Amino acid sequence: MKTKISNILFSALMICSLASCTKFLEEHVPQATLSDEQAKSPENAEAMVVSAYAIFTTAEDINSSFSMWNFDVRSDDAYKGGNDSSDGDVFHQLEIQQGVLSTNWNLNDIWVRLYNSLSRVNSAIALLNETDEASFPLKGQRLAEMKFLRAYGHFLLKRLFKYIPFVVNENLTYEEYNNLSNRTYTNDEGWQLIIDDLMEAYNTLPTVQADKGRPTKAAAAAFLTKVYLYKAYHQDDVNSHQVTEINTEDLNKVIEFSAPELYAGYGLEDDIHNNFRPEEQYENGKESLWAIQYSRNDGSTYGNLNWSYGLIPPSITGVTDGGCDFYKPSQNLVNAYRTGADGLPLLDSFNAKDYDMATDNADPRLFLTVGMPGLPYMFNKAFMMAKTSIWSRSNGRYGYYVSLKQNVDPALVDNYLIKGSYWASSMNRIAFRYADVLLERAEAYAQLGKADEAVALVNEIRTRAKGSLQMIASYPTTYGVKIYITNYSGSYTKEQAVKMVKMERRLELGMECERFFDLVRWGDAEQVLNKYYAEEIDNCTFYQDAHFTANQGEYLPIPAVQMAAANGHYTQNIGNW
């Protein structure tokens, strides 16, 4: 079995707010400044590093998943799911973009959990800085790993809240923490701070790590690719969240850090589904540039399991009883996988009709992303999906589709799928995968007017999709589905190439919690989501009150408790909170 550094759990989770509680720092940062050589020993430094890794699994939970599925319900990919609108009401409010208040508990919850993670990382950095390199030759590499983790925590927060306090000084005093502002930096400067940490990581990290879960140079390159792409879509007007410029210099940085030669040893899996299997032989594969490591049978009661997907499994009688059936694929997403007579996406008309399994051509990724009535759940014929309450706790109010990428074959209960308070699995969550890098590179090329280069990369993704049949090869003959996908050919304009890339991101990354953040990054959220709400009411009546308000809905309000604790140093996001 491949070694996973996060199998060892250090320190209990400390729940505190950034502005009002620094207990963890007070316990650990002072020891990094003591003259006591024992406190600065390599063993202590390594323990703090592993503790920093561990919190990225132990600090998240079903209502605050660092995968961000709880917040992707704002996109056109997924319904909230569950029983009804009152079941997880704060997530219902996010879904319809109504009633989202700074006092909502879930907003402060994710804020606190992520800043706890950053606190743990900064504690490790502070101790490493005081550790003698002669006695700890890995000091530089471990510092680079922590800079990577610090960038990751800030990245997750920034996509949610836009203007955040950055904790890039690991030696801040209690008073200095309380005096941090969330507007010290512009939006653009905030992205640059993340890039600065990542560049330190990139320049130091090795190409190979013995322990799975530690980032490599390629992981840092992939992360830089993503952050530069976000930075390229400038949103620096303090009175709006609109994209004011797509910056050429930033796009060229995307090209630089997505260059194929930086990813030796990585590539696309032969089948996309290999990225979403729990078995050890599939985890940390060639497409996984950096993944959050989960495990089982590591000596503890439940192991270091992924509880963050605990609300997503359906409730199969006698098998997954208690499954909560959240994060359900939308009809709009399913329709997006329809292909035309030429095997290509219906870029402008995919939602003109609902997908019909008996008559419509479909991209094979549909059947690897969405479980549908009439097909086997998780490719296991013992669990045939149907329009029953087993597959929809809401009895159809959120439809009967089920996500496949977060779920595990029910036959693996007590093996890779384990029941505690909720369902959990040991399946890793890939934070950066190579297909995403290829599509980010394609997007940069498209925005730079290099349509041919962009389309060639899109075709590389589509070629892999065409061959992703190991689980579904029998579907056409057994269930009558029509799988048909081809590549683009010919010449295209910049506008056409951009549209193709945007659609391909949706098809490739569907139900991977990227969609809402893509729409905001592009400046497309208002147009796409209000059109989606209008067209989706017949499928999901909860949308009758939905409306996306530009310059408000793109980002979450700063939690009220954080505003109160910040002593006037925070400025609330624009909008009527």
C-alpha positions as MATLAB code, in Angstrom:
seq = 'MKTKISNILFSALMICSLASCTKFLEEHVPQATLSDEQAKSPENAEAMVVSAYAIFTTAEDINSSFSMWNFDVRSDDAYKGGNDSSDGDVFHQLEIQQGVLSTNWNLNDIWVRLYNSLSRVNSAIALLNETDEASFPLKGQRLAEMKFLRAYGHFLLKRLFKYIPFVVNENLTYEEYNNLSNRTYTNDEGWQLIIDDLMEAYNTLPTVQADKGRPTKAAAAAFLTKVYLYKAYHQDDVNSHQVTEINTEDLNKVIEFSAPELYAGYGLEDDIHNNFRPEEQYENGKESLWAIQYSRNDGSTYGNLNWSYGLIPPSITGVTDGGCDFYKPSQNLVNAYRTGADGLPLLDSFNAKDYDMATDNADPRLFLTVGMPGLPYMFNKAFMMAKTSIWSRSNGRYGYYVSLKQNVDPALVDNYLIKGSYWASSMNRIAFRYADVLLERAEAYAQLGKADEAVALVNEIRTRAKGSLQMIASYPTTYGVKIYITNYSGSYTKEQAVKMVKMERRLELGMECERFFDLVRWGDAEQVLNKYYAEEIDNCTFYQDAHFTANQGEYLPIPAVQMAAANGHYTQNIGNW';
ca = [
       0.000    0.000    0.000;
       1.302    3.473   -0.819;
       2.329    5.524    2.181;
      -0.030    8.360    3.061;
       1.379   11.010    5.354;
      -2.012   11.947    6.729;
      -2.547    8.488    8.237;
      -0.937    9.907   11.402;
      -3.209   12.377   13.138;
      -1.723   15.002   15.421;
      -3.509   17.415   17.747;
      -7.230   17.802   18.364;
      -9.095   20.197   16.124;
      -9.179   23.669   17.664;
     -12.293   25.611   16.666;
     -11.655   29.328   16.892;
     -12.090   32.482   14.855;
      -9.119   34.210   13.262;
      -9.872   37.554   14.876;
     -10.872   36.422   18.355;
      -8.972   33.222   19.173;
      -5.305   32.346   18.709;
      -5.042   29.593   21.287;
      -3.360   27.202   18.906;
      -0.754   29.810   17.972;
      -0.191   30.750   21.585;
       0.455   27.102   22.404;
       2.823   26.437   19.530;
       4.419   29.561   18.065;
       6.157   30.608   21.327;
       7.933   27.255   21.507;
       9.491   28.080   18.124;
      11.247   31.069   19.677;
      12.570   29.339   22.805;
      16.283   28.725   23.309;
      15.498   25.154   24.307;
      17.007   23.050   21.545;
      14.604   20.238   22.262;
      11.676   22.432   21.267;
      13.375   23.090   17.940;
      14.258   19.469   17.264;
      13.711   17.898   13.841;
      11.232   15.504   15.464;
       9.071   18.361   16.734;
       9.293   20.191   13.425;
       8.257   17.074   11.506;
       5.384   16.492   13.932;
       4.105   20.024   13.358;
       4.330   19.548    9.593;
       2.278   16.344    9.718;
      -0.181   18.100   12.023;
      -0.605   20.798    9.383;
      -1.337   18.168    6.740;
      -3.745   16.323    8.999;
      -5.993   19.296    9.641;
      -6.933   19.410    5.958;
      -8.805   16.172    6.617;
      -9.784   16.480   10.279;
     -11.070   20.065   10.072;
     -13.665   19.449    7.376;
     -17.017   17.752    7.789;
     -20.287   17.059    6.024;
     -21.454   20.677    6.246;
     -18.088   22.256    5.485;
     -16.437   20.079    2.898;
     -13.160   21.462    1.601;
     -14.188   19.932   -1.740;
     -16.721   22.812   -1.764;
     -19.678   20.679   -2.843;
     -21.798   22.480   -0.227;
     -21.181   25.715   -2.132;
     -21.321   24.309   -5.680;
     -25.085   23.912   -5.216;
     -25.129   27.539   -6.414;
     -24.158   26.327   -9.900;
     -26.216   24.874  -12.733;
     -24.561   21.474  -12.215;
     -26.397   20.369   -9.107;
     -29.432   20.618   -6.891;
     -28.955   20.761   -3.136;
     -30.955   17.563   -2.689;
     -31.946   16.048    0.623;
     -35.550   15.850    1.763;
     -36.843   19.347    1.029;
     -35.875   23.013    1.179;
     -35.802   22.999    4.994;
     -33.343   20.111    5.044;
     -30.097   22.077    5.138;
     -31.944   25.366    4.761;
     -28.795   27.500    4.585;
     -27.682   25.507    1.553;
     -31.128   25.929    0.013;
     -30.654   29.674    0.395;
     -27.335   29.420   -1.424;
     -28.947   27.334   -4.152;
     -31.655   29.884   -4.937;
     -29.454   32.887   -4.015;
     -32.083   34.225   -1.642;
     -31.832   34.766    2.113;
     -28.055   34.319    2.250;
     -27.122   36.313    5.359;
     -23.826   37.051    7.052;
     -25.319   35.461   10.178;
     -25.833   32.059    8.515;
     -23.916   29.473   10.531;
     -22.419   27.663    7.554;
     -20.529   30.724    6.357;
     -18.726   31.183    9.646;
     -18.185   27.444    9.912;
     -16.182   27.170    6.680;
     -14.317   30.399    7.523;
     -13.268   29.107   10.945;
     -12.273   25.677    9.676;
     -10.071   27.071    6.919;
      -8.408   29.628    9.156;
      -7.774   26.886   11.717;
      -5.971   25.060    8.919;
      -3.908   28.145    8.133;
      -3.126   28.565   11.823;
      -1.752   25.024   11.953;
       0.325   25.632    8.806;
       1.776   28.880   10.123;
       2.664   27.206   13.411;
       4.638   24.622   11.448;
       6.370   27.325    9.396;
       7.335   29.256   12.529;
       8.870   26.176   14.132;
      10.665   25.171   10.930;
      12.206   28.621   10.698;
      13.735   28.117   14.167;
      14.976   24.582   13.417;
      18.651   24.090   12.587;
      19.037   23.027    8.970;
      22.232   21.116    9.745;
      20.258   18.776   11.997;
      17.201   18.741    9.717;
      18.289   18.605    6.051;
      14.645   18.460    4.945;
      13.920   21.883    6.442;
      13.807   23.715    3.092;
      11.592   21.091    1.506;
       9.210   21.044    4.449;
       8.959   24.846    4.359;
       8.067   24.612    0.672;
       5.338   22.080    1.471;
       3.899   24.384    4.110;
       3.939   27.350    1.720;
       1.962   25.169   -0.700;
      -0.582   24.354    2.026;
      -0.810   28.007    3.052;
      -1.534   28.937   -0.555;
      -4.196   26.216   -0.688;
      -6.020   27.481    2.395;
      -5.989   31.066    1.152;
      -7.119   29.924   -2.308;
     -10.180   28.126   -0.938;
     -11.099   31.151    1.169;
     -10.547   33.653   -1.611;
     -12.802   31.835   -4.060;
     -15.556   31.939   -1.443;
     -15.162   35.408    0.064;
     -12.937   37.359   -2.406;
     -11.557   39.881    0.089;
      -9.962   38.042    3.001;
      -7.323   38.729    5.638;
      -4.093   37.047    4.526;
      -2.010   35.432    7.251;
       1.320   35.304    5.433;
       3.346   36.378    8.476;
       3.654   33.314   10.646;
       4.997   35.323   13.614;
       2.059   37.646   14.158;
       1.249   38.507   17.751;
      -2.245   38.251   19.197;
      -2.699   42.016   18.768;
      -1.423   41.951   15.205;
      -3.875   39.186   14.323;
      -6.732   41.247   15.700;
      -5.646   44.213   13.609;
      -5.527   42.416   10.262;
      -7.683   43.921    7.516;
      -9.425   42.061    4.729;
      -8.835   45.029    2.399;
      -5.091   45.476    2.767;
      -4.740   44.019   -0.718;
      -6.728   44.472   -3.906;
      -8.269   41.401   -5.507;
      -5.331   41.203   -7.924;
      -2.787   41.634   -5.136;
      -4.484   38.882   -3.162;
      -3.957   36.421   -5.991;
      -0.339   37.561   -6.167;
       0.199   36.769   -2.485;
      -0.957   33.211   -3.150;
       1.344   33.059   -6.163;
       4.289   34.277   -4.067;
       3.887   31.354   -1.660;
       3.493   28.958   -4.559;
       6.621   30.225   -6.292;
       8.625   29.498   -3.150;
       7.145   26.022   -3.169;
       7.723   25.523   -6.889;
      11.378   26.539   -6.693;
      12.122   24.064   -3.888;
       9.812   21.057   -4.096;
      11.229   17.823   -5.547;
       9.870   16.158   -8.648;
       9.009   13.006   -6.677;
       7.861   12.541   -3.081;
       8.153    9.234   -1.259;
       5.059   10.003    0.819;
       1.847   10.340   -1.121;
       0.092   13.543   -0.188;
       3.174   15.726   -0.103;
       3.100   18.138   -3.074;
       5.680   17.870   -5.830;
       7.084   20.441   -8.223;
       4.429   19.415  -10.749;
       1.683   19.934   -8.158;
       2.972   23.457   -7.543;
       3.046   24.098  -11.294;
      -0.569   22.916  -11.587;
      -1.591   25.140   -8.694;
       0.212   28.132  -10.251;
      -1.580   27.421  -13.532;
      -4.947   27.606  -11.782;
      -4.198   30.719   -9.715;
      -2.786   32.650  -12.673;
      -5.938   31.803  -14.637;
      -8.100   33.175  -11.830;
      -5.892   36.233  -11.602;
      -6.160   36.812  -15.363;
      -9.858   37.668  -15.042;
      -9.408   40.965  -13.244;
     -12.171   41.931  -10.794;
     -10.587   44.922   -9.064;
     -13.470   47.413   -9.189;
     -14.332   47.731   -5.484;
     -17.928   48.579   -6.393;
     -18.587   45.473   -8.459;
     -17.529   41.888   -9.046;
     -17.483   42.292  -12.820;
     -14.556   41.186  -14.977;
     -12.903   44.405  -16.149;
     -10.012   42.855  -18.079;
      -8.620   39.518  -19.185;
      -4.920   40.060  -18.656;
      -2.532   38.817  -21.332;
       0.477   38.667  -19.035;
      -1.374   36.391  -16.619;
      -2.587   34.184  -19.464;
       0.985   33.760  -20.645;
       1.903   32.651  -17.133;
      -0.830   30.005  -17.430;
       0.870   28.786  -20.613;
       4.256   28.809  -18.866;
       3.224   26.722  -15.868;
       1.067   24.287  -17.847;
       3.902   23.388  -20.241;
       3.958   19.592  -20.791;
       7.640   19.280  -19.875;
       6.801   20.272  -16.293;
       4.614   17.186  -15.882;
       6.970   14.302  -16.638;
       5.450   11.124  -15.250;
       1.933   12.577  -15.210;
      -0.790   12.394  -17.826;
      -4.377   11.417  -18.489;
      -5.649    8.124  -17.145;
      -6.771    5.737  -19.878;
     -10.268    5.960  -18.387;
     -11.557    9.023  -16.541;
     -13.358    6.793  -14.032;
     -10.016    5.636  -12.621;
      -9.801    9.010  -10.890;
     -12.895    8.208   -8.819;
     -12.262    4.694   -7.539;
     -11.424    3.921   -3.905;
      -9.242    0.880   -4.436;
      -5.576    1.481   -3.590;
      -4.383    0.508   -7.065;
      -6.306    3.446   -8.547;
      -5.395    6.118   -6.013;
      -2.524    8.533   -6.635;
      -2.488    7.579  -10.303;
      -0.750    9.424  -13.094;
      -3.530   12.025  -13.407;
      -3.501   12.887   -9.708;
      -1.112   15.803   -9.270;
      -2.036   16.357   -5.636;
      -4.765   14.647   -3.643;
      -6.115   14.824   -0.129;
      -5.212   11.448    1.340;
      -7.775    9.370    3.191;
      -7.253    5.889    4.570;
      -8.817    2.943    6.386;
      -7.538    0.323    8.820;
      -4.859    2.622   10.217;
      -5.354    1.672   13.844;
      -8.184    4.008   14.761;
     -11.881    3.163   14.993;
     -12.807    4.534   11.593;
      -9.409    5.298   10.113;
      -8.627    8.612    8.482;
     -11.795    8.526    6.412;
     -13.391   11.116    4.170;
     -16.497   12.217    6.075;
     -17.019   15.303    3.932;
     -19.179   13.394    1.429;
     -21.318   11.873    4.169;
     -24.522   13.608    3.043;
     -24.264   12.517   -0.597;
     -24.984    8.733   -0.697;
     -28.569    7.656   -1.446;
     -30.492    5.635    1.129;
     -30.564    2.081   -0.201;
     -32.679   -0.120    2.055;
     -30.561   -2.601    3.956;
     -27.353   -1.302    2.400;
     -26.793    2.440    2.793;
     -29.654    3.150    5.187;
     -29.384    6.724    6.389;
     -27.949    8.086    3.174;
     -29.048   11.696    2.854;
     -29.111   12.081   -0.961;
     -27.601   15.590   -1.195;
     -25.712   17.170   -4.134;
     -27.816   15.725   -6.932;
     -26.960   16.311  -10.606;
     -29.293   18.752  -12.344;
     -31.307   18.052  -15.460;
     -29.399   20.903  -17.092;
     -26.089   19.123  -16.505;
     -27.463   15.869  -17.883;
     -28.712   17.695  -20.972;
     -25.256   19.198  -21.501;
     -23.901   15.713  -22.210;
     -26.183   15.277  -25.221;
     -24.259   15.162  -28.503;
     -25.447   15.926  -31.989;
     -25.432   13.772  -35.096;
     -21.785   14.774  -35.464;
     -20.866   13.548  -31.987;
     -20.090   17.056  -30.738;
     -21.637   19.013  -27.869;
     -24.744   21.056  -28.614;
     -23.076   24.259  -27.478;
     -26.061   26.553  -27.943;
     -29.013   24.168  -27.867;
     -28.152   21.409  -25.390;
     -31.011   22.457  -23.103;
     -33.640   22.725  -25.843;
     -35.004   19.366  -24.666;
     -34.364   16.978  -21.801;
     -32.028   14.092  -22.501;
     -33.835   10.933  -23.605;
     -31.855    7.756  -23.020;
     -33.685    5.900  -25.777;
     -33.183    8.422  -28.567;
     -30.387   10.875  -27.786;
     -26.687   10.491  -28.395;
     -24.589   11.092  -25.300;
     -21.023   11.738  -24.285;
     -19.802    8.648  -22.340;
     -18.843   10.896  -19.422;
     -22.556   11.279  -18.692;
     -22.732    7.677  -17.483;
     -19.566    8.088  -15.398;
     -20.799   11.271  -13.737;
     -24.541   10.796  -13.250;
     -26.478    7.781  -12.000;
     -29.848    7.626  -13.798;
     -33.055    5.587  -13.550;
     -32.812    2.470  -15.668;
     -29.059    2.088  -15.148;
     -27.040    0.328  -12.418;
     -25.928    2.521   -9.534;
     -22.131    2.666   -9.318;
     -22.031    0.143  -12.209;
     -23.356   -2.632   -9.976;
     -26.349   -4.470  -11.474;
     -27.508   -5.462   -7.995;
     -28.570   -1.834   -7.503;
     -30.707   -0.750  -10.425;
     -31.829    2.854  -10.229;
     -35.495    3.751  -10.596;
     -37.871    6.625   -9.930;
     -38.446    5.615   -6.326;
     -37.750    7.107   -2.914;
     -34.587    4.994   -2.659;
     -32.999    7.215   -5.288;
     -34.694   10.427   -4.234;
     -35.376   11.230   -0.590;
     -37.472   14.140   -1.840;
     -39.656   11.793   -3.937;
     -38.587   13.524   -7.117;
     -38.592   17.148   -5.987;
     -34.840   17.146   -6.570;
     -35.055   14.597   -9.343;
     -33.824   11.014   -9.384;
     -30.254   11.503  -10.552;
     -27.354   10.638   -8.221;
     -23.738   11.751   -8.316;
     -21.263    8.989   -9.160;
     -17.941   10.772   -8.602;
     -18.283   11.071   -4.819;
     -19.967    7.734   -4.180;
     -18.686    4.187   -3.786;
     -20.146    0.859   -4.945;
     -22.533   -0.338   -2.179;
     -20.978   -3.781   -2.505;
     -17.916   -2.276   -0.807;
     -19.719   -1.481    2.451;
     -17.456   -2.191    5.452;
     -14.492   -2.188    3.103;
     -14.200    1.118    1.265;
     -17.569    2.486    2.361;
     -17.973    2.673    6.121;
     -20.880    3.717    8.337;
     -20.314    5.962   11.342;
     -22.513    8.903   12.206;
     -22.754    9.287    8.434;
     -21.283    7.392    5.521;
     -17.587    7.803    4.804;
     -15.025    6.309    2.451;
     -11.267    6.059    2.167;
     -11.303    7.339   -1.421;
      -8.877   10.188   -2.005;
     -10.099   13.537   -3.262;
      -7.969   14.846   -6.116;
      -7.397   18.563   -5.654;
      -5.439   19.057   -8.886;
      -5.681   16.638  -11.763;
      -3.922   16.756  -15.090;
      -7.080   17.061  -17.179;
      -7.813   20.348  -15.404;
      -4.324   21.625  -16.281;
      -4.882   20.769  -19.943;
      -8.202   22.600  -19.980;
      -6.710   25.635  -18.219;
      -3.977   25.705  -20.829;
      -6.628   25.432  -23.537;
      -8.570   28.308  -21.988;
      -5.501   30.535  -21.919;
      -4.735   29.724  -25.554;
      -8.335   30.444  -26.530;
      -8.376   33.802  -24.739;
      -5.048   34.673  -26.391;
      -6.634   34.069  -29.792;
      -4.743   30.831  -30.456;
      -7.797   28.782  -31.330;
      -5.988   25.896  -33.014;
      -3.839   25.216  -29.944;
      -6.889   25.440  -27.688;
      -8.995   23.057  -29.747;
      -6.150   20.539  -29.978;
      -6.065   20.314  -26.191;
      -9.848   20.009  -25.995;
      -9.609   17.147  -28.468;
      -7.021   15.436  -26.261;
      -9.579   15.435  -23.452;
     -12.330   14.226  -25.787;
     -10.176   11.409  -27.126;
      -9.686   10.121  -23.590;
     -13.428   10.473  -22.934;
     -14.179    8.368  -26.020;
     -12.063    5.544  -24.596;
     -13.520    5.697  -21.087;
     -15.685    2.617  -21.476;
     -14.358    0.049  -19.009;
     -17.457    0.355  -16.804;
     -20.052    1.132  -19.470;
     -19.053   -0.750  -22.620;
     -22.180   -2.935  -22.355;
     -24.597   -0.048  -21.843;
     -25.631    0.360  -25.517;
     -26.585   -3.291  -25.949;
     -27.892   -3.900  -22.421;
     -29.717   -0.642  -21.723;
     -30.163    0.881  -25.163;
     -28.159    4.054  -24.550;
     -26.464    5.736  -27.500;
     -22.844    6.661  -26.777;
     -21.356    8.872  -29.443;
     -18.515   11.347  -29.150;
     -16.117   12.784  -31.722;
     -13.416   15.428  -31.880;
     -13.614   18.925  -33.314;
     -12.155   19.447  -36.784;
     -11.622   22.494  -38.937;
     -10.759   26.070  -38.024;
     -12.468   28.150  -35.374;
     -12.574   31.744  -34.231;
     -11.427   32.910  -30.814;
     -15.051   33.206  -29.655;
     -15.868   29.681  -30.815;
     -12.780   28.255  -29.132;
     -13.604   29.974  -25.831;
     -17.125   28.549  -25.966;
     -15.783   25.057  -26.685;
     -13.355   25.207  -23.789;
     -16.029   26.392  -21.369;
     -18.311   23.540  -22.360;
     -15.506   20.993  -22.178;
     -14.662   22.103  -18.649;
     -18.240   21.457  -17.659;
     -18.335   18.020  -19.266;
     -14.963   16.886  -17.939;
     -15.249   18.369  -14.449;
     -18.978   17.916  -13.880;
     -19.841   17.390  -10.164;
     -16.249   18.174   -9.132;
     -17.227   21.495   -7.538;
     -15.512   23.743  -10.086;
     -18.534   24.974  -12.005;
     -19.763   27.870   -9.838;
     -16.272   29.247   -9.406;
     -15.710   29.023  -13.172;
     -18.876   31.011  -13.845;
     -17.798   33.729  -11.409;
     -14.264   33.807  -12.793;
     -15.541   34.249  -16.343;
     -18.092   36.881  -15.338;
     -20.861   34.602  -16.661;
     -22.701   33.833  -13.421;
     -25.598   36.284  -13.736;
     -26.459   35.431  -17.332;
     -26.011   31.666  -17.066;
     -27.694   31.148  -13.704;
     -30.770   33.309  -14.244;
     -31.335   31.538  -17.559;
     -30.869   28.233  -15.758;
     -33.388   29.091  -13.039;
     -35.990   30.097  -15.621;
     -35.564   26.918  -17.633;
     -35.297   24.558  -14.671;
     -38.489   25.397  -12.773;
     -40.392   22.488  -14.342;
     -37.722   20.048  -13.142;
     -37.169   21.610   -9.734;
     -39.986   23.800   -8.421;
     -37.723   25.186   -5.692;
     -36.309   27.492   -8.330;
     -39.503   29.530   -8.612;
     -38.023   32.027   -6.123;
     -34.438   31.804   -7.379;
     -32.607   34.825   -8.725;
     -28.941   35.657   -9.060;
     -28.114   39.271   -8.206;
     -24.948   40.517   -9.879;
     -22.381   42.186   -7.626;
     -23.708   40.260   -4.668;
     -24.142   36.565   -5.395;
     -20.646   35.989   -6.762;
     -19.095   35.922   -3.293;
     -20.260   35.163    0.225;
     -20.639   37.873    2.843;
     -17.941   38.027    5.495;
     -19.491   36.191    8.496;
     -21.119   38.566   10.971;
     -19.259   37.114   13.937;
     -15.960   37.815   12.169;
     -17.020   41.364   11.344;
     -17.874   41.915   15.004;
     -14.601   40.460   16.261;
     -12.463   42.412   13.795;
     -12.758   45.731   15.654;
     -13.622   47.631   12.493;
     -10.731   46.233   10.468;
     -12.914   44.243    8.055;
     -14.994   45.702    5.226;
     -18.084   43.759    4.198;
     -18.455   42.553    0.619;
     -20.762   44.657   -1.535;
     -24.425   43.677   -1.572;
     -27.369   43.973    0.774;
     -26.321   41.657    3.553;
];
